[in-house]
Amino acid sequence: MKQIIVASGNQGKIKEVQEIFGDEFQVVSMKELKIEIDVNEDKETFRENAIKKAETIAKELKRKNGYQDEVWVLADDSGIEVNALEDFPGVYTKRWFPGTDRERNLALIAKLEEKLAKENMDDRRVSFTTAIAVSNGRKIYCELGILEGYVVKKPRGENGFGFDEIFELENGKTLAELTDEEKNRVSARKLALSKIKTYLI
């Protein structure tokens, strides 16, 4: 069975990968395999960061362990871009503000509210982009998934991680208010993963 090594310790992300690839691939995390390879995500786009991470780790694993072509490294870069904040925080979504997810989300809401009040506008539009890249050290594939929504005035929901609690869909629910099944139907990560799967099967 082909193996996919997920370059993430985030259990939410790993679970989504397992749901898409689980029947046909062995999905494991770098942590499970005790692999420690740090990659500086210093590119200007989600796509470039995901590609750099997947390719760097895959080549390093092949150099160290002689991994075969059926072993793929899957990496992602994702984030939100708030329209009224000129697409901020973008690639800095996870690191623009130190603290917990909740603290970061509250800081982003405050930043948006300040801008909306200052400019006398009401534009809460936000997009979530996920770039998924896979590499076996020789080949590289990358696909994007994009989800549109709105930034809420205060966090809502318990079933999620990251910015799910502040990302509201057209149906009025935040991603954190959806069940796993409902979230999977609209997930930007699922869209990108489904596209990537077509290259590997």
VMD Tcl script that draws the C-alpha trace (Angstrom):
set ca {
  {0.00 0.00 0.00}
  {1.26 3.48 -0.84}
  {2.19 5.62 2.12}
  {1.44 9.30 2.69}
  {3.52 11.06 5.33}
  {1.69 14.15 6.53}
  {4.02 17.04 7.33}
  {1.91 18.30 10.22}
  {1.26 17.58 13.86}
  {-2.23 19.08 13.68}
  {-4.67 16.25 14.42}
  {-7.52 18.04 12.65}
  {-5.55 18.16 9.40}
  {-4.35 14.57 9.72}
  {-7.91 13.40 10.29}
  {-9.07 15.13 7.08}
  {-6.24 13.51 5.10}
  {-7.16 10.09 6.51}
  {-10.81 10.58 5.52}
  {-9.84 11.30 1.91}
  {-6.97 8.81 1.45}
  {-7.51 6.27 4.22}
  {-8.97 3.40 2.17}
  {-6.24 3.36 -0.45}
  {-3.21 4.75 1.34}
  {-1.45 4.33 4.66}
  {-1.63 7.80 6.21}
  {0.90 8.58 8.93}
  {2.26 11.76 10.47}
  {5.90 12.78 10.70}
  {5.48 12.69 14.46}
  {4.39 9.02 14.37}
  {7.52 8.15 12.39}
  {9.69 10.34 14.65}
  {10.77 12.46 11.68}
  {11.96 15.94 12.54}
  {12.69 18.17 9.56}
  {12.00 21.89 9.90}
  {11.22 23.92 6.80}
  {11.14 27.71 6.87}
  {7.88 28.77 5.18}
  {9.27 32.02 3.79}
  {7.53 32.21 0.41}
  {4.95 34.81 -0.64}
  {2.10 32.47 -1.59}
  {0.34 29.46 -0.07}
  {1.25 27.39 -3.15}
  {4.96 28.19 -2.94}
  {5.14 27.40 0.79}
  {3.34 24.06 0.40}
  {5.55 23.01 -2.50}
  {8.74 23.99 -0.69}
  {7.75 22.05 2.42}
  {6.67 18.85 0.63}
  {9.63 18.81 -1.73}
  {12.25 19.62 0.92}
  {11.04 16.92 3.31}
  {10.61 14.29 0.58}
  {14.12 14.85 -0.80}
  {15.63 14.76 2.68}
  {13.84 11.48 3.47}
  {15.05 9.93 0.23}
  {18.59 11.10 0.97}
  {18.52 9.62 4.48}
  {16.40 6.53 4.01}
  {16.23 5.77 0.30}
  {12.42 5.93 0.33}
  {10.75 4.52 -2.76}
  {8.46 6.36 -5.18}
  {5.31 4.99 -3.50}
  {6.06 7.07 -0.40}
  {4.67 10.59 -0.67}
  {5.08 13.57 1.62}
  {1.98 15.75 1.90}
  {2.30 19.32 3.09}
  {-0.08 22.24 3.16}
  {-0.11 25.95 3.68}
  {-3.37 27.69 4.34}
  {-4.82 30.85 5.70}
  {-7.49 33.49 5.49}
  {-7.50 36.72 3.54}
  {-9.79 39.47 4.82}
  {-11.03 41.71 2.04}
  {-11.21 44.93 4.07}
  {-7.67 44.35 5.39}
  {-6.17 44.09 1.89}
  {-6.05 40.28 2.13}
  {-4.29 40.29 5.51}
  {-3.15 38.05 7.21}
  {-2.66 35.70 4.23}
  {0.45 33.52 4.51}
  {1.00 34.96 8.00}
  {-2.35 33.63 9.31}
  {-0.73 31.24 11.79}
  {2.09 33.48 12.93}
  {1.11 37.16 12.71}
  {-0.05 37.17 16.34}
  {1.48 35.12 19.19}
  {-0.91 33.22 21.42}
  {-3.71 30.68 21.23}
  {-6.12 30.28 18.31}
  {-8.78 32.11 20.34}
  {-6.44 35.01 21.15}
  {-5.39 35.29 17.53}
  {-8.98 35.19 16.32}
  {-10.06 37.90 18.76}
  {-7.13 40.07 17.69}
  {-8.11 39.70 14.04}
  {-11.73 40.63 14.78}
  {-10.52 43.71 16.69}
  {-8.26 44.69 13.80}
  {-11.13 44.37 11.33}
  {-13.59 46.29 13.52}
  {-11.07 49.13 13.88}
  {-10.63 49.32 10.11}
  {-14.36 49.18 9.38}
  {-15.08 51.96 11.89}
  {-12.25 54.12 10.61}
  {-13.26 53.76 6.96}
  {-17.01 53.81 7.69}
  {-17.55 50.58 5.76}
  {-19.20 47.21 6.27}
  {-17.16 44.63 4.41}
  {-16.66 41.43 6.40}
  {-15.81 39.22 3.42}
  {-13.04 36.67 3.89}
  {-11.64 33.78 1.85}
  {-9.90 30.68 3.10}
  {-7.28 29.18 0.79}
  {-5.61 25.82 1.26}
  {-2.68 24.74 -0.89}
  {-1.89 21.02 -0.75}
  {1.36 19.72 -2.21}
  {2.65 16.16 -2.45}
  {6.12 15.03 -3.43}
  {7.97 11.72 -3.55}
  {11.30 13.49 -3.99}
  {11.08 13.18 -7.75}
  {7.60 14.42 -8.66}
  {5.62 17.30 -7.19}
  {1.92 18.15 -7.45}
  {0.02 21.05 -5.90}
  {-3.64 22.05 -5.87}
  {-5.70 24.80 -4.23}
  {-9.05 24.80 -2.46}
  {-10.85 28.08 -1.76}
  {-13.83 28.79 0.51}
  {-15.62 32.15 0.74}
  {-17.29 33.55 3.85}
  {-17.52 36.36 6.39}
  {-15.70 37.29 9.61}
  {-18.09 37.17 12.57}
  {-18.17 39.75 15.38}
  {-17.38 37.15 18.02}
  {-16.32 33.48 17.93}
  {-19.03 30.82 17.72}
  {-18.94 27.03 17.78}
  {-16.94 24.28 19.43}
  {-16.28 21.80 16.61}
  {-13.21 23.11 14.88}
  {-9.70 24.46 15.12}
  {-7.73 27.47 13.92}
  {-10.05 30.21 12.67}
  {-13.12 27.94 12.19}
  {-14.94 29.74 15.01}
  {-14.80 33.14 13.25}
  {-15.42 32.01 9.65}
  {-19.12 32.26 8.80}
  {-20.64 30.65 5.71}
  {-23.56 31.87 3.61}
  {-25.92 29.71 5.69}
  {-25.13 31.80 8.80}
  {-23.11 29.08 10.56}
  {-19.43 29.25 11.38}
  {-17.23 26.33 10.37}
  {-16.98 25.47 14.08}
  {-20.78 25.15 14.27}
  {-20.89 22.46 11.59}
  {-20.76 18.73 12.16}
  {-17.73 16.90 10.76}
  {-19.88 15.65 7.89}
  {-21.18 19.14 7.07}
  {-17.70 20.64 7.26}
  {-16.28 17.99 4.95}
  {-18.82 18.91 2.29}
  {-17.55 22.50 2.08}
  {-13.95 22.13 3.25}
  {-11.35 23.93 1.14}
  {-8.83 21.36 2.34}
  {-11.06 18.51 1.19}
  {-11.41 20.12 -2.24}
  {-7.64 20.43 -2.61}
  {-7.04 16.91 -1.23}
  {-9.58 15.42 -3.65}
  {-7.79 17.07 -6.57}
  {-4.41 15.79 -5.35}
  {-5.73 12.26 -4.96}
  {-6.33 12.01 -8.71}
  {-2.56 12.24 -9.28}
  {-1.73 9.43 -6.90}
  {-4.28 6.69 -7.53}
}
mol new
graphics top color blue
foreach p $ca { graphics top sphere $p radius 0.5 }
foreach p [lrange $ca 0 end-1] q [lrange $ca 1 end] { graphics top cylinder $p $q radius 0.2 }
display resetview
